[in-house]
Amino acid sequence: MDELARRLGIDPLEFRERNVIGPGEHMLSPGGEEEDLQIASYGLDQCLQVVRDALANDRSAADAPAGWLVGQGFAMAMIATGPPGGHFADVTVALLEDGGYDVAVGTAEFGNGTTTVHQQITAGALGTTVDRIAIRQSDTDVVRHDTGAFGSAGTVVSGKAVMRAANALAERLTAFAAEYARAPRSLVRLGAEAVDCDGRSVPLKELYAAARERGVDLAGTGHWGGSPRSVAFNSQWFRLAVDPDTGEIRILRSVHGADAGRVMNPMQCRGQVEGGVAQALGATLFERVLLDDRGEVTTAAFRRYRLPAYADVPRTEVHFSTTSDAIGPLGAKSMSESPFNPVAPAFANALRDATGIRFTDPPFLRDQVWQALADRRE
């Protein structure tokens, strides 16, 4: 961070004091009071190294058409892993009659992948496989309180509640199995279909039946209030080319560094990052809400409101930092909307580098870029 401060022309000591960004430290509110936001893991340095490596090994400028202006730009961002003011999740994990498990969680699945992550967390705690985990979610008749799926809280808040509930059930299962099989508790190991009790294999179905006969509920509950919160980091770098005669912009290369802590599902998280960059490019290059004299939206139909198509989105190279967060479940941090944040400023910096003109009002439309270049020539 000292190097970053020097590049910004700020005294490194003053920069650290003003931003309070050391690992394990707390962020400060504008009034100076301590908040619940804490740097519980720090991967921004690795995100910056991703950009340095991209610059050192970049040959994309050679792909620009002759006569086009070429520039590169970078930006970084940080985001709290969860919304301020508390974000609550309550989860129940229970053993089922067939030896599988039921997870009742309030957070809704809307394509962000929380269902898969919650299955992975539960399976890891109970020594089973994800195909033996049934998820019940969102239905308030069958799940406990949850403030909702927003603020990048699906893994770090409800996921932590899932982890606590699964761990509680694991303890309960281990204790009951040890008593049932008359084995030392320290020699009881949970498995996918059975529990190993000092060499004796007791099927989970048998344990369920024995517990029901004795009136024992083999279930665990978990709660997490979303505080304290950690911080995730992202960096984005572009090299692009601009046609001075038409204002057309082509992205030659896109590189993204993401500090998501311990990544639960790399393929799924990579898809989130790629999707975040694509969505941000929509806001950067195409999407604009227009109002008429009465204040009504005139771009209410997709015919007039331009969204990026598949051909508009370049391949983005995604690199994850290797960090483990002290707050998030199993070291994880959030990574839903955070990839969006550095895209527009990185693109604007690259456009400034290519054209010498600072564009400040996205979307950076082709005709506006051409007009700005034409005005400068005149």
BAGUVEX-40645 format. One line per 8 residues: number of its first residue (from 1); their letters; for each residue x, y, z of C-alpha. Coordinates in Angstrom, 1 decimal, always signed. Layout:
NUM) a) X/Y/Z | ... $
//
This chain:
1) mdelarrl) +0.0/+0.0/+0.0 | +3.0/+2.3/+0.5 | +3.7/+2.0/-3.2 | +0.1/+2.9/-4.0 | +0.3/+5.9/-1.8 | +3.4/+7.2/-3.5 | +1.8/+6.8/-6.9 | -1.1/+8.8/-5.7 $
9) gidplefr) +1.2/+11.5/-4.4 | +0.2/+10.9/-0.7 | +2.5/+10.4/+2.2 | +2.4/+6.6/+2.9 | +2.0/+7.1/+6.7 | -0.8/+9.6/+6.2 | -2.4/+7.3/+3.7 | -2.5/+4.4/+6.2 $
17) ernvigpg) -3.7/+6.6/+9.0 | -6.5/+8.1/+6.8 | -7.7/+4.8/+5.4 | -6.9/+2.3/+8.2 | -6.3/-0.6/+5.9 | -3.8/-2.8/+7.8 | -4.8/-6.5/+8.1 | -6.8/-7.1/+11.3 $
25) ehmlspgg) -7.6/-3.4/+11.8 | -11.0/-1.7/+11.9 | -12.3/+0.8/+9.5 | -13.4/+4.2/+10.9 | -16.6/+6.1/+10.1 | -16.5/+9.7/+8.8 | -17.0/+10.8/+12.4 | -14.0/+8.8/+13.6 $
33) eeedlqia) -15.9/+6.2/+15.6 | -15.1/+2.5/+15.2 | -17.5/+0.5/+13.1 | -17.9/-3.3/+12.7 | -16.0/-3.3/+9.4 | -12.7/-5.1/+9.9 | -9.9/-6.1/+7.5 | -9.9/-9.8/+8.5 $
41) sygldqcl) -7.9/-10.8/+5.5 | -6.0/-8.8/+2.9 | -5.5/-9.7/-0.7 | -5.4/-6.3/-2.5 | -1.6/-6.6/-2.9 | -2.2/-9.8/-4.9 | -4.9/-8.1/-6.9 | -2.4/-5.4/-7.8 $
49) qvvrdala) +0.2/-8.0/-8.7 | -2.2/-9.5/-11.2 | -2.2/-6.2/-13.0 | +1.6/-5.9/-12.9 | +1.9/-9.3/-14.4 | -0.6/-8.5/-17.1 | +1.4/-5.4/-18.0 | +4.7/-7.2/-18.0 $
57) ndrsaada) +3.4/-9.9/-20.3 | +1.0/-8.0/-22.5 | +1.2/-8.1/-26.3 | -2.4/-7.1/-27.0 | -1.5/-3.7/-28.4 | -0.3/-5.5/-31.6 | -3.9/-6.6/-32.2 | -5.1/-3.0/-32.7 $
65) pagwlvgq) -6.0/-2.0/-36.3 | -3.6/+0.4/-38.0 | -4.2/+4.0/-37.1 | -6.3/+3.3/-34.0 | -5.4/+4.9/-30.6 | -4.4/+2.4/-28.0 | -4.5/+2.9/-24.2 | -4.5/+0.9/-21.0 $
73) gfamamia) -6.1/+1.7/-17.6 | -6.5/+0.2/-14.2 | -8.8/+0.7/-11.1 | -9.3/-1.1/-7.8 | -12.2/-1.3/-5.4 | -13.1/-2.6/-2.0 | -16.5/-3.7/-0.6 | -17.9/-4.7/+2.7 $
81) tgppgghf) -18.8/-8.4/+3.0 | -22.4/-7.7/+3.9 | -24.6/-4.6/+4.4 | -24.3/-2.3/+7.4 | -26.7/-2.4/+10.3 | -26.8/-6.2/+10.7 | -27.9/-9.0/+8.3 | -29.4/-12.0/+10.0 $
89) advtvall) -29.7/-15.6/+9.1 | -31.1/-18.6/+11.0 | -30.6/-22.2/+9.8 | -31.7/-25.6/+10.8 | -29.9/-28.8/+9.7 | -31.5/-32.2/+10.4 | -30.8/-35.8/+9.8 | -33.4/-37.4/+7.5 $
97) edggydva) -34.9/-40.9/+7.6 | -33.0/-42.0/+4.5 | -29.6/-41.0/+6.0 | -29.5/-37.7/+4.1 | -29.7/-34.2/+5.5 | -32.2/-31.4/+5.3 | -31.0/-27.8/+5.4 | -33.7/-25.1/+6.1 $
105) vgtaefgn) -32.3/-21.7/+5.2 | -34.1/-18.4/+4.5 | -31.8/-17.0/+1.9 | -33.2/-17.2/-1.6 | -31.4/-18.7/-4.6 | -31.6/-16.4/-7.6 | -28.7/-17.6/-9.6 | -26.0/-16.5/-7.2 $
113) gtttvhqq) -25.1/-20.1/-6.3 | -25.9/-20.1/-2.6 | -27.6/-23.5/-2.8 | -24.4/-25.1/-4.0 | -22.3/-23.4/-1.4 | -24.6/-24.2/+1.4 | -24.6/-27.9/+0.4 | -20.8/-27.8/+0.3 $
121) itagalgt) -20.5/-26.3/+3.7 | -23.0/-28.8/+5.2 | -21.3/-31.8/+3.5 | -17.9/-30.8/+4.8 | -19.1/-30.4/+8.4 | -21.0/-33.8/+8.3 | -18.5/-35.8/+6.3 | -21.0/-36.5/+3.6 $
129) tvdriair) -21.5/-35.6/-0.1 | -23.5/-32.7/-1.6 | -25.9/-35.1/-3.3 | -27.1/-36.2/+0.1 | -28.0/-32.6/+1.1 | -31.6/-31.3/+0.5 | -32.1/-27.6/+0.7 | -35.3/-25.9/+1.7 $
137) qsdtdvvr) -35.2/-22.2/+1.3 | -37.2/-19.0/+1.2 | -40.5/-20.5/+2.3 | -41.4/-18.8/+5.6 | -43.6/-21.7/+6.6 | -40.6/-24.0/+6.9 | -37.5/-21.8/+7.5 | -36.5/-19.5/+10.3 $
145) hdtgafgs) -35.7/-15.8/+10.1 | -33.5/-14.4/+7.4 | -33.2/-10.7/+6.3 | -32.8/-11.7/+2.6 | -30.5/-12.4/-0.2 | -28.8/-9.0/-0.8 | -25.6/-7.2/+0.0 | -23.4/-10.2/-1.0 $
153) agtvvsgk) -24.4/-12.0/+2.1 | -25.3/-15.5/+0.7 | -22.0/-17.0/+1.6 | -20.7/-14.9/+4.4 | -23.9/-14.5/+6.5 | -26.3/-17.3/+5.7 | -23.3/-19.5/+4.9 | -21.9/-19.0/+8.3 $
161) avmraana) -25.2/-19.8/+9.9 | -25.3/-23.0/+7.8 | -21.8/-23.8/+9.0 | -22.8/-23.3/+12.7 | -25.9/-25.4/+12.3 | -24.1/-28.2/+10.5 | -21.3/-28.2/+13.2 | -24.0/-28.3/+15.9 $
169) laerltaf) -25.6/-31.3/+14.3 | -22.2/-33.0/+13.9 | -21.6/-32.7/+17.6 | -25.1/-34.0/+18.4 | -24.7/-36.9/+16.0 | -21.3/-37.8/+17.3 | -22.5/-37.8/+20.9 | -25.6/-39.8/+20.2 $
177) aaeyarap) -23.7/-42.4/+18.0 | -21.1/-42.8/+20.8 | -23.8/-43.5/+23.4 | -25.8/-45.8/+21.0 | -22.7/-47.8/+20.0 | -21.1/-47.6/+23.5 | -17.9/-46.3/+22.0 | -15.5/-43.5/+23.1 $
185) rslvrlga) -16.7/-40.2/+21.6 | -13.2/-39.4/+20.5 | -13.2/-42.5/+18.2 | -16.5/-41.7/+16.5 | -16.2/-40.5/+12.8 | -19.0/-39.3/+10.6 | -19.2/-40.8/+7.1 | -21.4/-40.4/+4.0 $
193) eavdcdgr) -23.8/-43.3/+4.8 | -22.7/-44.5/+8.2 | -20.8/-43.5/+11.4 | -17.6/-45.3/+12.4 | -17.8/-46.0/+16.1 | -14.5/-47.4/+17.1 | -14.5/-49.8/+14.2 | -18.2/-50.5/+14.2 $
201) svplkely) -20.1/-49.1/+11.3 | -23.5/-47.8/+12.3 | -25.7/-46.7/+9.3 | -27.2/-43.2/+9.5 | -30.6/-44.7/+8.9 | -30.2/-46.9/+12.0 | -29.2/-43.9/+14.0 | -32.2/-41.9/+12.8 $
209) aaarergv) -34.6/-44.8/+13.8 | -32.9/-45.2/+17.2 | -33.1/-41.5/+17.9 | -36.8/-41.3/+16.9 | -37.6/-44.3/+19.1 | -35.9/-42.5/+22.1 | -37.5/-39.1/+21.3 | -34.2/-37.5/+20.4 $
217) dlagtghw) -34.2/-34.8/+17.7 | -31.0/-35.1/+15.6 | -30.9/-31.5/+14.4 | -28.7/-28.5/+14.8 | -29.4/-24.8/+14.6 | -27.2/-21.9/+13.7 | -27.5/-18.1/+13.7 | -25.3/-15.3/+12.4 $
225) ggsprsva) -26.0/-11.6/+12.8 | -23.6/-10.4/+10.0 | -21.3/-8.5/+12.3 | -18.3/-8.0/+12.3 | -17.9/-7.6/+8.6 | -14.8/-8.1/+6.5 | -13.7/-6.5/+3.3 | -13.2/-7.9/-0.2 $
233) fnsqwfrl) -11.0/-6.4/-2.9 | -11.0/-6.3/-6.7 | -8.8/-4.9/-9.4 | -9.6/-4.5/-13.1 | -7.3/-3.7/-16.0 | -8.1/-3.0/-19.7 | -6.2/-2.4/-22.9 | -8.4/-1.0/-25.6 $
241) avdpdtge) -8.2/+0.6/-29.0 | -10.2/+3.6/-30.3 | -10.9/+4.4/-34.0 | -10.4/+8.2/-34.2 | -12.5/+8.3/-37.4 | -15.6/+6.6/-36.0 | -15.3/+6.6/-32.2 | -15.6/+2.8/-32.1 $
249) irilrsvh) -13.9/+1.2/-29.1 | -12.5/-2.4/-29.0 | -11.4/-4.1/-25.8 | -8.1/-5.8/-26.6 | -7.6/-7.4/-23.2 | -9.5/-7.6/-19.9 | -7.9/-8.8/-16.7 | -9.5/-9.0/-13.2 $
257) gadagrvm) -8.0/-9.7/-9.8 | -10.4/-10.8/-7.0 | -9.9/-11.3/-3.3 | -12.8/-13.5/-2.3 | -11.0/-15.1/+0.6 | -11.1/-18.9/+0.4 | -13.1/-19.5/-2.7 | -15.8/-22.1/-2.0 $
265) npmqcrgq) -16.6/-23.0/-5.6 | -14.0/-21.7/-8.0 | -16.0/-22.3/-11.2 | -19.1/-20.7/-9.7 | -17.2/-17.7/-8.3 | -15.4/-17.2/-11.6 | -18.7/-17.0/-13.3 | -19.8/-14.4/-10.8 $
273) veggvaqa) -16.7/-12.3/-11.6 | -17.2/-12.7/-15.4 | -20.8/-11.8/-15.0 | -20.0/-8.8/-12.9 | -17.6/-7.5/-15.5 | -20.1/-8.0/-18.3 | -22.8/-6.2/-16.4 | -20.5/-3.3/-15.6 $
281) lgatlfer) -19.5/-3.1/-19.3 | -23.2/-2.6/-20.0 | -23.3/+0.4/-17.7 | -20.0/+1.6/-19.1 | -20.7/+1.4/-22.8 | -24.4/+1.0/-23.5 | -27.1/+1.5/-20.8 | -28.6/+5.0/-20.4 $
289) vllddrge) -32.0/+5.9/-19.0 | -33.5/+8.8/-20.9 | -36.4/+11.0/-19.6 | -38.8/+13.2/-21.5 | -40.0/+16.7/-20.4 | -42.5/+15.2/-18.1 | -39.9/+13.0/-16.3 | -41.2/+9.8/-17.8 $
297) vttaafrr) -38.7/+7.1/-18.9 | -38.5/+6.9/-22.7 | -36.1/+3.9/-22.8 | -38.5/+1.5/-21.1 | -38.3/-1.1/-23.8 | -35.2/-3.2/-24.8 | -35.6/-1.9/-28.4 | -34.4/+1.5/-27.1 $
305) yrlpayad) -32.4/+0.4/-24.0 | -29.2/-1.2/-25.2 | -27.9/-4.1/-23.2 | -24.6/-5.9/-24.0 | -24.9/-9.0/-26.1 | -22.6/-12.0/-26.0 | -20.4/-10.5/-28.8 | -20.0/-7.3/-26.9 $
313) vprtevhf) -18.3/-8.9/-23.9 | -14.7/-9.8/-24.2 | -13.0/-12.8/-22.4 | -11.9/-11.6/-19.0 | -9.0/-13.3/-17.3 | -9.9/-13.9/-13.7 | -7.3/-14.4/-11.0 | -8.1/-15.1/-7.3 $
321) sttsdaig) -6.0/-14.1/-4.4 | -5.0/-16.8/-2.0 | -6.3/-15.5/+1.3 | -8.3/-16.9/+4.2 | -10.6/-14.6/+6.1 | -10.8/-14.7/+9.9 | -14.5/-13.7/+9.9 | -16.1/-15.5/+6.9 $
329) plgaksms) -17.1/-19.2/+7.0 | -14.2/-21.4/+6.3 | -12.2/-18.3/+5.3 | -14.6/-17.1/+2.6 | -15.6/-13.5/+1.6 | -18.3/-12.2/-0.6 | -18.0/-11.8/-4.4 | -21.3/-11.0/-5.9 $
337) espfnpva) -21.5/-7.3/-6.9 | -18.0/-6.4/-6.1 | -16.5/-7.2/-9.5 | -18.7/-4.6/-11.0 | -17.1/-1.7/-9.1 | -13.7/-1.2/-10.7 | -14.8/-1.8/-14.3 | -16.0/+1.7/-15.4 $
345) pafanalr) -13.1/+3.6/-13.8 | -10.6/+1.2/-15.3 | -12.2/+1.6/-18.7 | -12.3/+5.4/-18.3 | -8.6/+5.4/-17.5 | -7.8/+3.4/-20.5 | -9.9/+5.6/-22.7 | -8.1/+8.7/-21.3 $
353) datgirft) -4.8/+7.0/-22.0 | -5.7/+6.3/-25.6 | -7.4/+9.6/-26.5 | -5.9/+12.1/-24.1 | -9.5/+13.1/-23.2 | -11.1/+12.4/-19.8 | -14.6/+11.1/-20.2 | -16.6/+11.4/-17.0 $
361) dppflrdq) -20.2/+10.6/-18.0 | -20.8/+6.9/-18.8 | -22.0/+5.3/-20.9 | -19.1/+6.2/-23.2 | -21.1/+6.1/-26.4 | -19.4/+5.9/-29.8 | -20.8/+9.2/-31.1 | -19.7/+11.0/-28.0 $
369) vwqaladr) -16.1/+9.7/-28.3 | -16.0/+10.6/-32.0 | -17.4/+14.1/-31.2 | -14.8/+14.7/-28.5 | -12.0/+13.6/-30.7 | -13.3/+15.8/-33.6 | -13.6/+18.8/-31.2 | -10.1/+18.4/-30.1 $
377) re) -8.8/+18.2/-33.7 | -10.6/+21.5/-34.5 $
//
